[in-house]
Amino acid sequence: MLTAALASDPLFQHVTNIVEIEPPLGDEKVIEKFESYMFDGELHIIYENQLASGHWGTGIRVYKIEE
């Protein structure tokens, strides 16, 4: 699962909420979030992923936040 620790502290020392977002997509095997930001009501998550082939890449997911 792609899990995001949501906190204002960049080192996650004071995590306020942990959210499981969704499973790996396609042939992703490992997902490591390294940046996220909100823009126009959307959560953008930039992450590293390891594919089933063993190759690493960078991905971005965009989620519409509905309240």
PDB file of N, CA, C and O in Angstrom:
ATOM      1  N   MET A   1       0.833  -1.195   0.000  1.00  0.00           N
ATOM      2  CA  MET A   1       0.000   0.000   0.000  1.00  0.00           C
ATOM      3  C   MET A   1       0.865   1.242   0.000  1.00  0.00           C
ATOM      4  O   MET A   1       1.932   1.256   0.614  1.00  0.00           O
ATOM      5  N   LEU A   2       0.422   2.279  -0.678  1.00  0.00           N
ATOM      6  CA  LEU A   2       1.063   3.581  -0.587  1.00  0.00           C
ATOM      7  C   LEU A   2       0.522   4.234   0.666  1.00  0.00           C
ATOM      8  O   LEU A   2      -0.673   4.515   0.758  1.00  0.00           O
ATOM      9  N   THR A   3       1.393   4.478   1.634  1.00  0.00           N
ATOM     10  CA  THR A   3       0.988   5.052   2.906  1.00  0.00           C
ATOM     11  C   THR A   3       1.646   6.406   3.071  1.00  0.00           C
ATOM     12  O   THR A   3       2.851   6.541   2.858  1.00  0.00           O
ATOM     13  N   ALA A   4       0.880   7.398   3.443  1.00  0.00           N
ATOM     14  CA  ALA A   4       1.408   8.746   3.633  1.00  0.00           C
ATOM     15  C   ALA A   4       1.277   9.126   5.101  1.00  0.00           C
ATOM     16  O   ALA A   4       0.193   9.032   5.678  1.00  0.00           O
ATOM     17  N   ALA A   5       2.382   9.557   5.704  1.00  0.00           N
ATOM     18  CA  ALA A   5       2.357  10.089   7.061  1.00  0.00           C
ATOM     19  C   ALA A   5       2.159  11.590   6.928  1.00  0.00           C
ATOM     20  O   ALA A   5       3.051  12.302   6.467  1.00  0.00           O
ATOM     21  N   LEU A   6       1.004  12.064   7.325  1.00  0.00           N
ATOM     22  CA  LEU A   6       0.651  13.469   7.112  1.00  0.00           C
ATOM     23  C   LEU A   6       0.994  14.288   8.349  1.00  0.00           C
ATOM     24  O   LEU A   6       0.370  14.131   9.398  1.00  0.00           O
ATOM     25  N   ALA A   7       1.982  15.157   8.223  1.00  0.00           N
ATOM     26  CA  ALA A   7       2.405  16.008   9.327  1.00  0.00           C
ATOM     27  C   ALA A   7       3.122  17.220   8.759  1.00  0.00           C
ATOM     28  O   ALA A   7       3.635  17.179   7.641  1.00  0.00           O
ATOM     29  N   SER A   8       3.158  18.297   9.529  1.00  0.00           N
ATOM     30  CA  SER A   8       3.870  19.492   9.074  1.00  0.00           C
ATOM     31  C   SER A   8       5.374  19.352   9.276  1.00  0.00           C
ATOM     32  O   SER A   8       6.146  20.100   8.675  1.00  0.00           O
ATOM     33  N   ASP A   9       5.799  18.423  10.096  1.00  0.00           N
ATOM     34  CA  ASP A   9       7.219  18.209  10.376  1.00  0.00           C
ATOM     35  C   ASP A   9       7.835  17.391   9.239  1.00  0.00           C
ATOM     36  O   ASP A   9       7.395  16.267   8.998  1.00  0.00           O
ATOM     37  N   PRO A  10       8.841  17.923   8.530  1.00  0.00           N
ATOM     38  CA  PRO A  10       9.411  17.203   7.391  1.00  0.00           C
ATOM     39  C   PRO A  10      10.095  15.896   7.770  1.00  0.00           C
ATOM     40  O   PRO A  10      10.290  15.041   6.907  1.00  0.00           O
ATOM     41  N   LEU A  11      10.457  15.720   9.012  1.00  0.00           N
ATOM     42  CA  LEU A  11      11.090  14.476   9.438  1.00  0.00           C
ATOM     43  C   LEU A  11      10.097  13.521  10.094  1.00  0.00           C
ATOM     44  O   LEU A  11      10.489  12.485  10.630  1.00  0.00           O
ATOM     45  N   PHE A  12       8.795  13.874  10.050  1.00  0.00           N
ATOM     46  CA  PHE A  12       7.729  13.034  10.583  1.00  0.00           C
ATOM     47  C   PHE A  12       7.920  12.676  12.056  1.00  0.00           C
ATOM     48  O   PHE A  12       7.573  11.573  12.478  1.00  0.00           O
ATOM     49  N   GLN A  13       8.468  13.600  12.831  1.00  0.00           N
ATOM     50  CA  GLN A  13       8.639  13.345  14.255  1.00  0.00           C
ATOM     51  C   GLN A  13       7.333  13.518  15.016  1.00  0.00           C
ATOM     52  O   GLN A  13       7.172  12.986  16.114  1.00  0.00           O
ATOM     53  N   HIS A  14       6.413  14.253  14.436  1.00  0.00           N
ATOM     54  CA  HIS A  14       5.133  14.504  15.100  1.00  0.00           C
ATOM     55  C   HIS A  14       4.003  14.188  14.120  1.00  0.00           C
ATOM     56  O   HIS A  14       3.244  15.076  13.733  1.00  0.00           O
ATOM     57  N   VAL A  15       3.898  12.942  13.729  1.00  0.00           N
ATOM     58  CA  VAL A  15       2.895  12.526  12.753  1.00  0.00           C
ATOM     59  C   VAL A  15       1.503  12.689  13.349  1.00  0.00           C
ATOM     60  O   VAL A  15       1.238  12.232  14.461  1.00  0.00           O
ATOM     61  N   THR A  16       0.619  13.341  12.605  1.00  0.00           N
ATOM     62  CA  THR A  16      -0.734  13.557  13.088  1.00  0.00           C
ATOM     63  C   THR A  16      -1.720  12.559  12.507  1.00  0.00           C
ATOM     64  O   THR A  16      -2.784  12.335  13.086  1.00  0.00           O
ATOM     65  N   ASN A  17      -1.387  11.957  11.376  1.00  0.00           N
ATOM     66  CA  ASN A  17      -2.319  11.045  10.724  1.00  0.00           C
ATOM     67  C   ASN A  17      -1.557  10.180   9.731  1.00  0.00           C
ATOM     68  O   ASN A  17      -0.696  10.684   9.009  1.00  0.00           O
ATOM     69  N   ILE A  18      -1.854   8.909   9.683  1.00  0.00           N
ATOM     70  CA  ILE A  18      -1.274   8.019   8.681  1.00  0.00           C
ATOM     71  C   ILE A  18      -2.416   7.481   7.845  1.00  0.00           C
ATOM     72  O   ILE A  18      -3.389   6.956   8.386  1.00  0.00           O
ATOM     73  N   VAL A  19      -2.309   7.604   6.538  1.00  0.00           N
ATOM     74  CA  VAL A  19      -3.392   7.234   5.636  1.00  0.00           C
ATOM     75  C   VAL A  19      -2.893   6.228   4.617  1.00  0.00           C
ATOM     76  O   VAL A  19      -1.900   6.480   3.935  1.00  0.00           O
ATOM     77  N   GLU A  20      -3.574   5.080   4.501  1.00  0.00           N
ATOM     78  CA  GLU A  20      -3.282   4.150   3.426  1.00  0.00           C
ATOM     79  C   GLU A  20      -4.104   4.586   2.227  1.00  0.00           C
ATOM     80  O   GLU A  20      -5.332   4.640   2.300  1.00  0.00           O
ATOM     81  N   ILE A  21      -3.438   4.896   1.124  1.00  0.00           N
ATOM     82  CA  ILE A  21      -4.116   5.499  -0.016  1.00  0.00           C
ATOM     83  C   ILE A  21      -4.581   4.456  -1.029  1.00  0.00           C
ATOM     84  O   ILE A  21      -5.770   4.385  -1.338  1.00  0.00           O
ATOM     85  N   GLU A  22      -3.671   3.660  -1.541  1.00  0.00           N
ATOM     86  CA  GLU A  22      -4.048   2.635  -2.500  1.00  0.00           C
ATOM     87  C   GLU A  22      -2.888   1.682  -2.730  1.00  0.00           C
ATOM     88  O   GLU A  22      -1.759   1.971  -2.332  1.00  0.00           O
ATOM     89  N   PRO A  23      -3.152   0.556  -3.363  1.00  0.00           N
ATOM     90  CA  PRO A  23      -2.091  -0.425  -3.604  1.00  0.00           C
ATOM     91  C   PRO A  23      -1.166   0.013  -4.735  1.00  0.00           C
ATOM     92  O   PRO A  23      -1.455   0.987  -5.429  1.00  0.00           O
ATOM     93  N   PRO A  24      -0.061  -0.697  -4.924  1.00  0.00           N
ATOM     94  CA  PRO A  24       0.808  -0.415  -6.065  1.00  0.00           C
ATOM     95  C   PRO A  24       0.028  -0.512  -7.379  1.00  0.00           C
ATOM     96  O   PRO A  24      -0.940  -1.267  -7.479  1.00  0.00           O
ATOM     97  N   LEU A  25       0.448   0.241  -8.363  1.00  0.00           N
ATOM     98  CA  LEU A  25      -0.191   0.229  -9.679  1.00  0.00           C
ATOM     99  C   LEU A  25       0.656  -0.567 -10.666  1.00  0.00           C
ATOM    100  O   LEU A  25       1.884  -0.540 -10.591  1.00  0.00           O
ATOM    101  N   GLY A  26       0.018  -1.265 -11.577  1.00  0.00           N
ATOM    102  CA  GLY A  26       0.749  -1.999 -12.609  1.00  0.00           C
ATOM    103  C   GLY A  26       1.713  -3.004 -12.011  1.00  0.00           C
ATOM    104  O   GLY A  26       1.324  -3.849 -11.205  1.00  0.00           O
ATOM    105  N   ASP A  27       2.981  -2.909 -12.412  1.00  0.00           N
ATOM    106  CA  ASP A  27       3.979  -3.858 -11.902  1.00  0.00           C
ATOM    107  C   ASP A  27       4.878  -3.256 -10.832  1.00  0.00           C
ATOM    108  O   ASP A  27       6.001  -3.719 -10.630  1.00  0.00           O
ATOM    109  N   GLU A  28       4.378  -2.197 -10.125  1.00  0.00           N
ATOM    110  CA  GLU A  28       5.126  -1.629  -9.003  1.00  0.00           C
ATOM    111  C   GLU A  28       5.198  -2.644  -7.868  1.00  0.00           C
ATOM    112  O   GLU A  28       4.203  -3.292  -7.544  1.00  0.00           O
ATOM    113  N   LYS A  29       6.370  -2.782  -7.267  1.00  0.00           N
ATOM    114  CA  LYS A  29       6.548  -3.683  -6.133  1.00  0.00           C
ATOM    115  C   LYS A  29       6.859  -2.923  -4.853  1.00  0.00           C
ATOM    116  O   LYS A  29       6.434  -3.329  -3.771  1.00  0.00           O
ATOM    117  N   VAL A  30       7.596  -1.822  -4.965  1.00  0.00           N
ATOM    118  CA  VAL A  30       7.977  -1.008  -3.806  1.00  0.00           C
ATOM    119  C   VAL A  30       7.648   0.437  -4.135  1.00  0.00           C
ATOM    120  O   VAL A  30       7.941   0.913  -5.231  1.00  0.00           O
ATOM    121  N   ILE A  31       7.033   1.141  -3.176  1.00  0.00           N
ATOM    122  CA  ILE A  31       6.713   2.560  -3.349  1.00  0.00           C
ATOM    123  C   ILE A  31       7.256   3.307  -2.145  1.00  0.00           C
ATOM    124  O   ILE A  31       6.947   2.954  -1.006  1.00  0.00           O
ATOM    125  N   GLU A  32       8.062   4.337  -2.382  1.00  0.00           N
ATOM    126  CA  GLU A  32       8.601   5.160  -1.305  1.00  0.00           C
ATOM    127  C   GLU A  32       8.279   6.620  -1.597  1.00  0.00           C
ATOM    128  O   GLU A  32       8.804   7.199  -2.548  1.00  0.00           O
ATOM    129  N   LYS A  33       7.403   7.218  -0.766  1.00  0.00           N
ATOM    130  CA  LYS A  33       7.054   8.636  -0.936  1.00  0.00           C
ATOM    131  C   LYS A  33       8.229   9.500  -0.510  1.00  0.00           C
ATOM    132  O   LYS A  33       8.835   9.263   0.534  1.00  0.00           O
ATOM    133  N   PHE A  34       8.552  10.510  -1.325  1.00  0.00           N
ATOM    134  CA  PHE A  34       9.586  11.424  -0.865  1.00  0.00           C
ATOM    135  C   PHE A  34       9.186  12.882  -0.961  1.00  0.00           C
ATOM    136  O   PHE A  34       9.964  13.751  -0.567  1.00  0.00           O
ATOM    137  N   GLU A  35       7.991  13.185  -1.472  1.00  0.00           N
ATOM    138  CA  GLU A  35       7.517  14.570  -1.488  1.00  0.00           C
ATOM    139  C   GLU A  35       6.015  14.570  -1.712  1.00  0.00           C
ATOM    140  O   GLU A  35       5.492  13.735  -2.450  1.00  0.00           O
ATOM    141  N   SER A  36       5.328  15.496  -1.082  1.00  0.00           N
ATOM    142  CA  SER A  36       3.906  15.674  -1.348  1.00  0.00           C
ATOM    143  C   SER A  36       3.558  17.142  -1.134  1.00  0.00           C
ATOM    144  O   SER A  36       4.200  17.845  -0.353  1.00  0.00           O
ATOM    145  N   TYR A  37       2.533  17.584  -1.840  1.00  0.00           N
ATOM    146  CA  TYR A  37       2.074  18.959  -1.676  1.00  0.00           C
ATOM    147  C   TYR A  37       0.620  19.054  -2.124  1.00  0.00           C
ATOM    148  O   TYR A  37       0.139  18.230  -2.902  1.00  0.00           O
ATOM    149  N   MET A  38      -0.072  20.079  -1.616  1.00  0.00           N
ATOM    150  CA  MET A  38      -1.448  20.363  -2.006  1.00  0.00           C
ATOM    151  C   MET A  38      -1.436  21.511  -2.996  1.00  0.00           C
ATOM    152  O   MET A  38      -0.693  22.477  -2.826  1.00  0.00           O
ATOM    153  N   PHE A  39      -2.266  21.406  -4.042  1.00  0.00           N
ATOM    154  CA  PHE A  39      -2.397  22.480  -5.027  1.00  0.00           C
ATOM    155  C   PHE A  39      -3.802  22.426  -5.602  1.00  0.00           C
ATOM    156  O   PHE A  39      -4.210  21.401  -6.148  1.00  0.00           O
ATOM    157  N   ASP A  40      -4.547  23.520  -5.485  1.00  0.00           N
ATOM    158  CA  ASP A  40      -5.910  23.613  -6.000  1.00  0.00           C
ATOM    159  C   ASP A  40      -6.802  22.465  -5.525  1.00  0.00           C
ATOM    160  O   ASP A  40      -7.569  21.907  -6.310  1.00  0.00           O
ATOM    161  N   GLY A  41      -6.702  22.115  -4.244  1.00  0.00           N
ATOM    162  CA  GLY A  41      -7.549  21.077  -3.686  1.00  0.00           C
ATOM    163  C   GLY A  41      -7.161  19.661  -4.082  1.00  0.00           C
ATOM    164  O   GLY A  41      -7.936  18.725  -3.886  1.00  0.00           O
ATOM    165  N   GLU A  42      -5.964  19.499  -4.638  1.00  0.00           N
ATOM    166  CA  GLU A  42      -5.491  18.178  -5.023  1.00  0.00           C
ATOM    167  C   GLU A  42      -4.200  17.844  -4.277  1.00  0.00           C
ATOM    168  O   GLU A  42      -3.327  18.696  -4.110  1.00  0.00           O
ATOM    169  N   LEU A  43      -4.093  16.598  -3.835  1.00  0.00           N
ATOM    170  CA  LEU A  43      -2.887  16.112  -3.180  1.00  0.00           C
ATOM    171  C   LEU A  43      -1.997  15.487  -4.245  1.00  0.00           C
ATOM    172  O   LEU A  43      -2.404  14.543  -4.922  1.00  0.00           O
ATOM    173  N   HIS A  44      -0.784  16.010  -4.394  1.00  0.00           N
ATOM    174  CA  HIS A  44       0.203  15.472  -5.340  1.00  0.00           C
ATOM    175  C   HIS A  44       1.251  14.716  -4.539  1.00  0.00           C
ATOM    176  O   HIS A  44       1.844  15.268  -3.612  1.00  0.00           O
ATOM    177  N   ILE A  45       1.480  13.465  -4.889  1.00  0.00           N
ATOM    178  CA  ILE A  45       2.491  12.651  -4.217  1.00  0.00           C
ATOM    179  C   ILE A  45       3.521  12.232  -5.255  1.00  0.00           C
ATOM    180  O   ILE A  45       3.189  11.565  -6.235  1.00  0.00           O
ATOM    181  N   ILE A  46       4.760  12.622  -5.038  1.00  0.00           N
ATOM    182  CA  ILE A  46       5.872  12.238  -5.906  1.00  0.00           C
ATOM    183  C   ILE A  46       6.616  11.133  -5.173  1.00  0.00           C
ATOM    184  O   ILE A  46       6.919  11.264  -3.987  1.00  0.00           O
ATOM    185  N   TYR A  47       6.912  10.043  -5.876  1.00  0.00           N
ATOM    186  CA  TYR A  47       7.472   8.889  -5.193  1.00  0.00           C
ATOM    187  C   TYR A  47       8.435   8.115  -6.087  1.00  0.00           C
ATOM    188  O   TYR A  47       8.415   8.239  -7.312  1.00  0.00           O
ATOM    189  N   GLU A  48       9.265   7.323  -5.447  1.00  0.00           N
ATOM    190  CA  GLU A  48      10.130   6.363  -6.132  1.00  0.00           C
ATOM    191  C   GLU A  48       9.408   5.029  -6.139  1.00  0.00           C
ATOM    192  O   GLU A  48       8.741   4.670  -5.168  1.00  0.00           O
ATOM    193  N   ASN A  49       9.542   4.290  -7.240  1.00  0.00           N
ATOM    194  CA  ASN A  49       8.942   2.970  -7.273  1.00  0.00           C
ATOM    195  C   ASN A  49       9.909   1.965  -7.876  1.00  0.00           C
ATOM    196  O   ASN A  49      10.691   2.278  -8.773  1.00  0.00           O
ATOM    197  N   GLN A  50       9.830   0.749  -7.354  1.00  0.00           N
ATOM    198  CA  GLN A  50      10.612  -0.343  -7.924  1.00  0.00           C
ATOM    199  C   GLN A  50       9.641  -1.256  -8.650  1.00  0.00           C
ATOM    200  O   GLN A  50       8.637  -1.687  -8.084  1.00  0.00           O
ATOM    201  N   LEU A  51       9.946  -1.545  -9.903  1.00  0.00           N
ATOM    202  CA  LEU A  51       9.081  -2.376 -10.717  1.00  0.00           C
ATOM    203  C   LEU A  51       9.441  -3.849 -10.547  1.00  0.00           C
ATOM    204  O   LEU A  51      10.490  -4.181  -9.996  1.00  0.00           O
ATOM    205  N   ALA A  52       8.577  -4.712 -11.018  1.00  0.00           N
ATOM    206  CA  ALA A  52       8.813  -6.153 -10.927  1.00  0.00           C
ATOM    207  C   ALA A  52      10.130  -6.535 -11.596  1.00  0.00           C
ATOM    208  O   ALA A  52      10.757  -7.519 -11.205  1.00  0.00           O
ATOM    209  N   SER A  53      10.557  -5.765 -12.602  1.00  0.00           N
ATOM    210  CA  SER A  53      11.815  -6.038 -13.312  1.00  0.00           C
ATOM    211  C   SER A  53      13.039  -5.680 -12.478  1.00  0.00           C
ATOM    212  O   SER A  53      14.163  -6.028 -12.843  1.00  0.00           O
ATOM    213  N   GLY A  54      12.826  -4.980 -11.349  1.00  0.00           N
ATOM    214  CA  GLY A  54      13.939  -4.542 -10.506  1.00  0.00           C
ATOM    215  C   GLY A  54      14.382  -3.120 -10.798  1.00  0.00           C
ATOM    216  O   GLY A  54      15.181  -2.564 -10.044  1.00  0.00           O
ATOM    217  N   HIS A  55      13.887  -2.513 -11.872  1.00  0.00           N
ATOM    218  CA  HIS A  55      14.231  -1.135 -12.210  1.00  0.00           C
ATOM    219  C   HIS A  55      13.488  -0.166 -11.297  1.00  0.00           C
ATOM    220  O   HIS A  55      12.362  -0.431 -10.876  1.00  0.00           O
ATOM    221  N   TRP A  56      14.139   0.972 -10.994  1.00  0.00           N
ATOM    222  CA  TRP A  56      13.536   2.020 -10.176  1.00  0.00           C
ATOM    223  C   TRP A  56      13.121   3.171 -11.080  1.00  0.00           C
ATOM    224  O   TRP A  56      13.767   3.429 -12.096  1.00  0.00           O
ATOM    225  N   GLY A  57      12.059   3.857 -10.719  1.00  0.00           N
ATOM    226  CA  GLY A  57      11.599   5.019 -11.461  1.00  0.00           C
ATOM    227  C   GLY A  57      10.982   6.023 -10.510  1.00  0.00           C
ATOM    228  O   GLY A  57      10.929   5.804  -9.300  1.00  0.00           O
ATOM    229  N   THR A  58      10.519   7.122 -11.068  1.00  0.00           N
ATOM    230  CA  THR A  58       9.844   8.164 -10.292  1.00  0.00           C
ATOM    231  C   THR A  58       8.432   8.297 -10.823  1.00  0.00           C
ATOM    232  O   THR A  58       8.218   8.336 -12.034  1.00  0.00           O
ATOM    233  N   GLY A  59       7.468   8.366  -9.915  1.00  0.00           N
ATOM    234  CA  GLY A  59       6.077   8.507 -10.313  1.00  0.00           C
ATOM    235  C   GLY A  59       5.439   9.669  -9.580  1.00  0.00           C
ATOM    236  O   GLY A  59       5.979  10.178  -8.598  1.00  0.00           O
ATOM    237  N   ILE A  60       4.290  10.075 -10.069  1.00  0.00           N
ATOM    238  CA  ILE A  60       3.487  11.093  -9.389  1.00  0.00           C
ATOM    239  C   ILE A  60       2.036  10.644  -9.444  1.00  0.00           C
ATOM    240  O   ILE A  60       1.549  10.169 -10.470  1.00  0.00           O
ATOM    241  N   ARG A  61       1.362  10.806  -8.320  1.00  0.00           N
ATOM    242  CA  ARG A  61      -0.065  10.518  -8.248  1.00  0.00           C
ATOM    243  C   ARG A  61      -0.763  11.783  -7.802  1.00  0.00           C
ATOM    244  O   ARG A  61      -0.240  12.529  -6.975  1.00  0.00           O
ATOM    245  N   VAL A  62      -1.944  12.026  -8.346  1.00  0.00           N
ATOM    246  CA  VAL A  62      -2.719  13.215  -8.010  1.00  0.00           C
ATOM    247  C   VAL A  62      -4.092  12.748  -7.528  1.00  0.00           C
ATOM    248  O   VAL A  62      -4.776  11.978  -8.201  1.00  0.00           O
ATOM    249  N   TYR A  63      -4.478  13.236  -6.338  1.00  0.00           N
ATOM    250  CA  TYR A  63      -5.743  12.855  -5.745  1.00  0.00           C
ATOM    251  C   TYR A  63      -6.583  14.096  -5.486  1.00  0.00           C
ATOM    252  O   TYR A  63      -6.088  15.072  -4.923  1.00  0.00           O
ATOM    253  N   LYS A  64      -7.847  14.070  -5.891  1.00  0.00           N
ATOM    254  CA  LYS A  64      -8.786  15.148  -5.597  1.00  0.00           C
ATOM    255  C   LYS A  64      -9.249  14.983  -4.167  1.00  0.00           C
ATOM    256  O   LYS A  64      -9.738  13.914  -3.800  1.00  0.00           O
ATOM    257  N   ILE A  65      -9.112  15.999  -3.359  1.00  0.00           N
ATOM    258  CA  ILE A  65      -9.511  15.954  -1.956  1.00  0.00           C
ATOM    259  C   ILE A  65     -10.940  16.500  -1.845  1.00  0.00           C
ATOM    260  O   ILE A  65     -11.211  17.653  -2.180  1.00  0.00           O
ATOM    261  N   GLU A  66     -11.835  15.647  -1.369  1.00  0.00           N
ATOM    262  CA  GLU A  66     -13.222  16.057  -1.180  1.00  0.00           C
ATOM    263  C   GLU A  66     -13.534  16.076   0.303  1.00  0.00           C
ATOM    264  O   GLU A  66     -13.239  15.122   1.022  1.00  0.00           O
ATOM    265  N   GLU A  67     -14.116  17.140   0.745  1.00  0.00           N
ATOM    266  CA  GLU A  67     -14.419  17.276   2.178  1.00  0.00           C
ATOM    267  C   GLU A  67     -15.894  17.153   2.415  1.00  0.00           C
ATOM    268  O   GLU A  67     -16.346  17.240   3.557  1.00  0.00           O
TER     269      GLU A  67
END
